[in-house]
Each structure stands twice: as C-alpha cells, then as structure tokens.
Amino acid sequence: MMIENVDYTTKIPNNVNLTEDRQVLRALESWHPGYIDWWMDMGPQGFQQALVYLRTAVSVDPKGWAKFDYVRMPEYRWGILLAPKEEDRKIPFGRHYGEPVWQDIPGEYRAMLRRLIVIQGDTEPASVEQQRHLGMTAPSLYDLRNLFQINVEEGRHLWAMVYLLHRYFGRDGREEAEGLLERRSGDRDNPRILGAFNEKTPDWLAFFMFTFFTDRDGKFQLCALAESAFDPLARTTRFMLTEEAHHMFVGESGIARILQRTAEVMARHGVSDPADVRRHGVIDLPTLQRYLNFHYSVTLDLFGADVSSNAAIFYSTGLKGRFDEGRIADDHMLENATYPVLEVADGRLVERQVPALNALNERLRERYIKDTIAGVGRLNRVLQKQGIEEAITLPHKAFNRRIGSFAGARIGFDGRIIGEDEWQANERNWLPTADDRAYVASLMGRVVEPGRFAGWIAPPAVGINKQPLDFEYVRFD
C-alpha cells in the first residue's frame, strides 16, 4: 500500500506503510546507525550542529508536499517516499509492452535490476562526499543553505534506493545497501562506481557546474527509470524528480549570478582581458568556459557507451525506458529500428546507423544535450542584458571523452580529430589549468553575515520560501 501523506510516527518516515512490513522496517532501522555514522564522517564538514532552514517532505502531493523549518542535519527526517500509484498502469515499452506493470520482480531480471538500483544509489552519497568541504567557503548564508538542502536530499535519495534493496532483494539487497556506505568518492581502493562521482568539487564554481550539468544527467536518468515496468522503482524515481528540480535550479542560478557579477564588472570598468577582469575580483569568462568544458564532457560520459548491449537489454526487458517514452511515436520495441551514432573512422568522425536498441544511451545523451543547450542559452542572456557580446558555448560532444567510441581519441573543442601535439598546445585553453583553479580558490572566502554575498557572485533575485535575502538561513550555535 502507499499513502499520500508521510507517516512520521516511525523512526523511518515513509508513505509505504512500513508499520505493516515489520521485517523491512527492522532492516532499515538496523541500517540507520551506519548511515548516521557515514553522515557524520562524510557529510558537511563543520556544520553538523548548525540549525539550517530546510524543507522536509510531508506528502507526495505536488501542490503542497513540503514544509520549511530549522533542523540540525543529523536530525533531518530522511524517509521513503513514492509517488502516487497509477491504477491500471501498463508497461510502456519492451517485449512486455502493454502488460500490467510489476509490483514484484520477475526472477530472471533480479540481478540486472539490482545493478541499476545500486548504480543510481551510489551516486547519491558520492555527491555529498564530493561537496563536504564547500560549506567552509560559502559565498553567503543563502548559498550555504542551498548546499545543505541538496546534501540532505541526496541522502534521502540514497534512502529511496536502499528501501528498494531491502524490500525486494533479500540478503543480496542488504549487502548492497551496506556497500553503499562503504565506498568513498575518489578513494583509491574503494571508489564510487561512476567516474564523474570520483572527481573533486574543490570550489563553488565547480559546485554550480556540477549541479547544472551532473544533476541534469540525474534528471534524465531518473526520467528513464520512471518508465520502468517495476512500478516501485518508477514511483520512487518520479518523486525523486520533484526534489531534483531544485538541485538543477541551484546550478543554473548560481552560474547565472556569477555571470551577472562578471558582466557588471566588465561593463562598469570597460575591461574584457581575463587578467584585467581578475584584478577586479571576479571570475573571467575564459576560466568559466574551461570549467564548463570539463564538467560537460565528464557528464556526457555518465550516459555510457554510444553503442551498448546492456542498454538494449535494459530496454527490451522493461527495466529502463527512454526520456518521455509515452510521447515517442514508434512501436516502443525498436527491434527493427536504427539510430545514428558518431564514431572515429579513418581519422575523422563519421555517422553510421546502428540498431536503435543498442543506441539508447546515445539517444538519451542527445536529449540531454538539447536540454543543456537551452540552459546555456538562458545563461548567455545574462551577459547580453549587460551588453557583453561574448558568449559561453558547449564543446563538441566528442571533446575530452573517456567512455564510448571517442575514448582514447584526441578530439578538439570543435569536434576535429587532432594530433597529440595540437592537443597539448591547446589543452590549457580548453580545460581548467592549475592557475585557474588557484585563482578561483583565492576568491573562496566564508561569508556568513545575513544578507551579504561574496564579491564574485551577484545576489539572487528572491529568497527561499519567500523569505528576504537577509534572512538567517543558517544559525550557528
């Protein structure tokens, strides 16, 4: 059963009637201390006792699902929340197309589905670990609170996946849930599963890029899982998307505010040379562009290989669909369809048709790219409003890739295949340099006075939950 309002009478808040499933409730209560230990060790460093103005889900009704109040992060009520059940829902794709969705997992698909859930679950604590030091250099209380809101919601998304592991996978699921607390982002011996989640997030420019690009990948991956024939997973990810929207907002608005401050300085002082811009204490556009190039290319790798037999299997079996599956006008089986992909051949990029089932990663990546282009267009309008003719752009999708058909190839910003010498000559123009990172780090200073913002970023247009900008979003006791 699934209820719309969240039950807070148990240690684990939920809307899945855990009181009627004592075995799973006990298993989750046993997992809880380990999670708290992980949070205290790897969560936001130095702020565990601060009171933070956070939103907490109280229902899954989109018209009023959250409340705002002060809470210490270790006392945040993480819980299990599934979107409302859609009666008579049918499987929307694959060989089981049109059949009733599953409330339990067919035995032959258990291992594959467990792997999908573990990979998604592993990204959630990884991002918290990547961002754990950022609070020490927050540009404002507003931004500090947004960081912490993202962190606790990533923690809740971990709980969402752990519930599925405990509820549907028995001993194997319990072992996988423990493993999610044992891996560490960037650890040499036991790293997180996906490469992007082992990269460092050393400063707030990197954080905003991460939430703009990598959380956008999260949106598309969750949308694909929300089509799943396994209905508990579909409903879980549908509600996760409600929270994910804020994470992308933080990224896009953060970059926009950086651009606004930089553009204001450039227009006011009539400067455009990066060295001159830096002398005014803001982030120059070429540095921001190089950060963008890095995070975009790393995130594109998260979609996986361009041609993938695993993607074909996940689709055919009904485990993972396409973005907006129901709006696509085809047979939703793709057994005879093809799709174009790029590959390196004879020193150039060529397009070839491959079975559409094997190109599902690439198709999802293309939808992501289209969405990202629209986001970059909105960012460039910030510059245009200040009369700045320069613009930020996305590199070619083959640039700086480490996974798929472009892995190992030297491909320039514009998509040309180049030699090693040309790459070495241009790498510092395309990707962040040690000097770039050192300069950005030099700007990072902790600002905790309500209503004040660091000089390198503009204030937001409005506060959180209609609060004023000088609201005390974080209280230090």
N, C-alpha and C positions, 0 to 999 in steps of 0.2 A: 504494500500500500504506500501511497505518497500523499502527504498533506501539503496544503499551500503555505500555511504558517509554520514557522520554525519552532520546534519544541526545545525549550531551554531548561527543562527540568532534569535532564541527564547531564553527565559530565561532557558528553559529546553532543552539542546542538545538532539537530537533524530534522528533516521532514520526510524521513523514510520509515518512521515507526520503529526505531531501534528498540524501544521498550518491549516490542513483540518478538524481537530476534535477539534473545539474551546471549547466545553464543557469539554473534558478531559484535554486540556491544561490549562483552567482556574482552574480546580480542582487541578491539580498538582502545579500550581503557588500558589494556596492558601495553599497547604501543605508545600511548600518550606520554609516559615519563621519558621514553627515549627521544621522542620528538621535542619535548621541552628541553632536554639536555642538549640536543642539536641546536635548538634555537638560541639557547644561552651561549653556546660555544661559537656558533657561526652566524647568528643573526646580527642586527645592527649593533655595532661595537660602541659601547659607552652610553647607550640610551635606554637600557632595559628598565630603568626606574622612572623615566620621564613619562609624564601624562600627555598623551597625544590625542588630538581631536580626530577620531577615526569614525568611519561609517561601518556599521555591522548589519548584516542581513537579518531581517526579521520575517521575511516572507519571500516567495518567488513571484509575487505579483509585480509586474514591471511598473505599475502605477505607484507603488509605494513599498518597495522591498527593503529599504534600509533606514536606519536611524543613525544620528551623529551624537557622539558623546566622548568625553575624555576617558581614556583607558591606558593602563600600562601594557605594553605589547606582550609580555609573557602571560598576561591575564586575558588577552583577547580571546573571544569565544569562537575559535575555529570550528567548523562544522561540516556536515554532509548535506548538501542541497542539490536537489534535482529539479529541473524544470517540470511544469505540469505534464502529466501523461496525456498523450494524444490518443483518444479512443479509436480503435479500429485502424491504427496506423499500419501501413503496408511497407514492405521492403522496397526502396525506391530504385534499386539498381542490382546488377549482377545476375548470376544464374538463379537466384531465389527471388528475382523481381516479381512483385505483386503478391507474394506470400505474406502472412502476418509476421510482424517483427517478433524477435525472440526476447523473452523475459529471462531465459536461461541460455547458456552457451552450448551449442552443438559440440559434442566431444571432439570431433575431428578438427575444430577450429580453436580449441582452447589455447594451444601453445602460441599460435600466431596472434591471437587477441591479447594474451597476456603480455607478449612482447610489445605490442602497440601501446598498451596502457603503461607499461614500465618506462618506455622511452618518453612518453608525454609526462609522466610523473617525475622523471629525473630532471627535466628542465626547470621545474618549479623551485625546488630548493637550490638548484645551481645558481639561478639569478640572484637569490637572496645572498648567497655566499659571495658572488661577484661584486655585490653592492654594499657589503657590510661596513666598509670604511668610509663611505661617502658622507655620512652624517657629520663627520668631523670637519668637513669643508663646505657645508651647505650655504648657498648664497642668500637664504632667507628662511624664516620660520615657515612660510608658505611652501617653499620647495622641500624643506625638511619633512613636513607633514606629508606631502605627496609621495616622497620616497618611502616613508613608513607605511602609507596606505598600500602602495604597491607590494611592499615586502610581506605584510600580513595577508594580503590576498593571494600572493604566490604560495604562501604557506597553506592557505585554505584550499587552493587548487591541488596541492600535494595531498591533503586530506581526502579530497574527492577521488583521486586515483587509488589511494590506499584503501578506501572503503570498498571499491570495486574488487581490489585484490583479495581483501579479507572475505568479502561476501560471496565471491563466485569462484575462487581458485584454491581454497583449502590450504594445505600446508605449503604448497608452492607459492601461493599468494602471500602468505605470512613471511616466508623467506625473502621474497622480492621486496616486501614492504620494509623489512629490516635493511636490505641492501640500499634502499633509497636514502637511508640515514647514514650509511657508511661511506659512500662515495663523496668526494670533495672536488669542487671546481678547481682545475689546474693542478691537482695532485699528481705527482709523477707516477705513483704506483697504483692509485685507485681513482682515476679521474672520472668526471661525468661522461655520459655516453656520447654526446654530440659535441663536435669541436668548438662551435661558437660559444658553448657554455663552459669552456675552459679558458677563454680569453679573459684578460684582466679588464676591469672597468675602473681605471685609476682616477678619473676626474668627472666633473659634471657634464662636460661636453660629450664625453664618451657615454655617460648615462642617458642623456637625451637622445643620442644616436641609437643606443640600444633599444630604448623604448619606442622610438619611431620605427626602426627597421625590424628588430628581432621580435618585439611584441606584435608587430603587424604579421610576421610569419606565424606567430601563435594564433592570431585571428584566423588565418586561412587553414592551418592545420586543424584547429578546433571545429571550423565550419565543415571540413571534410569528415571529421569523426562524428559530427552531429547528424550526419546522414546514415550512420551505421545501422545495420539490421539488429544489432544488440542494443535494445532500447534503453537499458540503464546507462550505457555509455553515451548514447545520443542525448538523453535528457541531462546527464551530468555536464556535458560539454556545452549544451545550449545555455545553461545558467552561467557557466564559466565565462562565456562570451559577454554576458552582461557586465561582469567585472573587468574583463579585458579591455573594454572600450575606454575606460579611464586611463589605463596604462598607456595606450596609444595617444590619448589626449595630452598626457604629461610630456611625452616625447615631442610631439608636433608643436605644442605651445611653447615648450622650452627652447627648441631651436628657433622658433619664430621670435621669441623675446631676445635671444642672442643676436639674431639678425637685425632686429629693430634697434637695439642699442648700438651695434656696429654701424648701421646705416645712418643713425642720428649723428654719430661722431664724424663719419666721413663727410656728411653733408655740411655739418656745422663748421668743420675746420678745413674743408676743401682738400682732403687727403684721400689717396687711394693706394699708394705704395704700401705693401704689407708692413715694412719697417716703420713707416710714419704712423700707420694705424695702431700698431702695437704700442708706440710711445704714448698713446692716449689711454692705454689700459683696457683695450677691448680685443676681441678675437677677430683677426683679419680673415677675409673671405677665402683666400687660398688655403689657410690652415683648416678652416671649417670644411672646405671642399675635400681635402685629403682625409679628414676623419670620416666624412660621408662615404668616400670611395671604399675605405677599409670596411666599415660596418655593413655597407650594402653588399659587397662581394662575399663577405663571410656569411651573411644571412642567406644569400642565394644558395649557398652550399647546403643549408639546412633542409632544402627540399629534396635532396638526394640526387642520385644519378639520373641523367636525362632519359636513359633507357633502362628500365628496371623491371625484372621479372617479379620481384616482391610486390611492387605497386600493382602489377597485373593480378597477382594472387589476392591481394587485399580487396581489390575491387570485385573480382569475379565471385569471391566468397561472400561479399556483402559487408565486409568489416569496415571499409573506409571508402567513402564516395568522393565525388567532385564538389567543388565550390558551387553552391546554388544548383544542385543536381536536378531539382524539380523544374527549373526554368530552361533546361537544355533540351532542345528538340531533336532527340535521336532515340534509338531503341533501348538505351541505358544498359546495354550488354557489351557493345563495342567489339563483338567477335570478328567482324569483317571490316571494321573501320580502320583508317590510318590517321596519323597526325605528323606534322613536320617537326623535325628537330635539327639543330645545327651540330656539326661535328668538324673536326680538323681533318683535312684530306689534301695531300699534295701541297702543303704549305699555305693553305687558305681555308676559310670557313665555308662549308657547303651545307646546303639543306637537303635532307633526304626524308622520305616518308617511311615511317615505321608503324608497326601495329599500335593502334590507339591505346590498347590495354597496357602496353609497355611504356607509353609516353605520358602516363598520368602525372608523374612528378613534374615533368616539364610543363604540362598543361596548367597545373596548379601554380607553378612558378610564373607562368605568363600572366595569370590573373593577378598575382601579387605584384608583378612589375607594373601592370596597368594601374593598379590602385596606388602604388608608390609614386608613379609619375604624376598622378593627380595631387598627391600630398606635396610633392616638390613644387608643383605649380602654385599651390597656396603659399608656400614659403617664399617663393620669388615675388609674390605680390607685396610682401612686406618691404622688400627692397625697392620695388617700383614706387610705392607710396612715398618713399623718401627721395625719389628722383635718382636712385642709383641704377645705372644701366647694366652693371654686372649682374650675372645670374649664376645660381648653382645648378649643376646638371648631374644626371646619373651616368656613370660609365657604362660601356657596353656590357651585356650580361655575361660575356665570356672573360671579362677582365678579372685577373687575380683569383681565379677559381682553383680549388684544390680537390673537388669532387666532380665526377662525371667525365664527359668526353673532353673537357678543356683542361683537366688536371695534368699538370706537368708541362703544359704549353705556355710559352711566353706570349701573351696577348695584351696589346696596348689598350689605353683608355678608350680609343675609338674603335676597337674590335679588330685591328690589324694584327696578324701574326708577325712577331718581330724576333730578332735575334737576342742573344743574351747581352751583348754589348749595348744595344739600344735600350733594353730593359734597365740595365744597371745605370745608364746615363739619365734615365727619366724616372726611376723609382722614387727619388726624393721629391719629384714634382707631383707624383700620383698618390703616394701613401704617406701617412704621418711620419715625420722624422723624430729623432731624439730631441732635436731643438724645438720642434712643435710641441711635443709632449711636455718638455721642461717649461716652455713659455706658458702653456695652459695651466700647468701645475702651479706656476708662480702667481696666477690670478686667484687660485682657490684659497679663500680665507673664510673662516666661520663667521656668519652674520646671524645673530640671534635676537637682536632688538626688534620687537614687533613693528612692522611697517617699513623696515629698512631692507634694501636689496643691494647686493654686491654691484660694483660699478660696471661689470662686464655683461650684465643682463638687465633687461627692462622689467618693470613690474607687470603682472598680469592685468588684464582689463577688469576682471572681477575676482572676488574672493571665493572661498569654498563654502558651499551651502548658504550662499547669500550673506556671508559674513564680510565685514570690512577688511581691507588689506592689512590694517594694523591689529587685527585680531590675534590673540595669543594662541596660535595653532599648536604650539608645544610648550608645556610647562615643565620647568626643571625644579625638582625638589631635592 
